[in-house]
């Protein structure tokens, strides 16, 4: 029985460890993140949680990616329209 448990453990795929920043050192985007609170409906929170899981990131990182993409799209749009 012990052999079966060790075989299962050996076959289980290991998750890559998430990189965490050292205190005061930015990990991504070249700047430190600051805690921020949002009020969301339960539906939106569940939806964001599912999207973040599908993208293998946190809800915070998902919102960061979305916001940065939106900013880039809007800046490109306004730059091209002038």
C-alpha positions as CSV (number, residue, x, y, z in Angstrom):
1,X,0.0,0.0,0.0
2,X,2.9,2.4,0.7
3,X,4.2,1.6,-2.7
4,X,0.9,2.6,-4.3
5,X,0.9,6.0,-2.5
6,X,4.4,6.7,-3.5
7,X,3.6,5.8,-7.2
8,X,0.6,8.2,-7.1
9,X,2.7,11.0,-5.7
10,X,5.3,10.4,-8.3
11,X,2.7,10.5,-11.1
12,X,0.9,13.7,-9.9
13,X,2.0,16.7,-11.9
14,X,3.7,19.3,-9.9
15,X,2.5,22.9,-10.1
16,X,5.1,25.5,-10.9
17,X,5.8,27.6,-7.8
18,X,4.6,31.2,-8.1
19,X,7.3,33.8,-7.9
20,X,6.8,36.1,-5.0
21,X,8.6,39.4,-4.7
22,X,10.8,40.2,-1.8
23,X,9.5,43.0,0.4
24,X,9.8,46.3,-1.4
25,X,11.0,44.8,-4.7
26,X,8.7,44.9,-7.7
27,X,8.2,41.5,-9.4
28,X,6.4,42.7,-12.6
29,X,5.7,45.9,-14.4
30,X,8.7,47.6,-12.7
31,X,6.7,49.1,-9.9
32,X,5.2,47.9,-6.6
33,X,1.5,47.1,-6.3
34,X,-0.6,48.7,-3.6
35,X,-3.5,47.1,-1.9
36,X,-6.8,48.2,-3.4
37,X,-10.4,47.3,-2.6
38,X,-13.2,46.9,-5.1
39,X,-16.9,46.2,-4.5
40,X,-18.3,43.7,-6.9
41,X,-21.5,41.8,-7.3
42,X,-21.3,38.1,-6.5
43,X,-21.8,37.2,-10.1
44,X,-18.8,39.4,-11.3
45,X,-16.6,38.1,-8.5
46,X,-17.3,34.5,-9.4
47,X,-16.8,35.3,-13.1
48,X,-13.4,37.0,-12.4
49,X,-12.4,34.1,-10.2
50,X,-13.1,31.6,-12.9
51,X,-11.3,33.6,-15.6
52,X,-8.3,34.0,-13.3
53,X,-8.2,30.3,-12.6
54,X,-8.4,29.6,-16.4
55,X,-5.5,32.0,-16.9
56,X,-3.6,30.5,-14.0
57,X,-3.2,33.8,-12.2
58,X,-4.8,35.8,-9.4
59,X,-7.8,38.0,-9.8
60,X,-5.5,40.9,-9.0
61,X,-3.2,39.9,-11.9
62,X,-6.1,39.4,-14.2
63,X,-7.4,42.9,-13.5
64,X,-3.9,44.3,-13.9
65,X,-3.5,42.6,-17.4
66,X,-7.0,43.8,-18.4
67,X,-6.4,47.4,-17.3
68,X,-3.0,47.6,-19.0
69,X,-4.4,46.1,-22.2
70,X,-7.3,48.6,-22.2
71,X,-4.9,51.5,-21.6
72,X,-2.7,50.3,-24.6
73,X,-5.8,50.0,-26.8
74,X,-7.1,53.4,-25.9
75,X,-3.7,55.1,-26.3
76,X,-3.2,53.5,-29.7
77,X,-6.8,54.5,-30.7
78,X,-6.3,58.2,-29.7
79,X,-2.8,58.4,-31.2
80,X,-4.1,57.0,-34.5
81,X,-7.2,59.3,-34.6
82,X,-5.1,62.5,-34.3
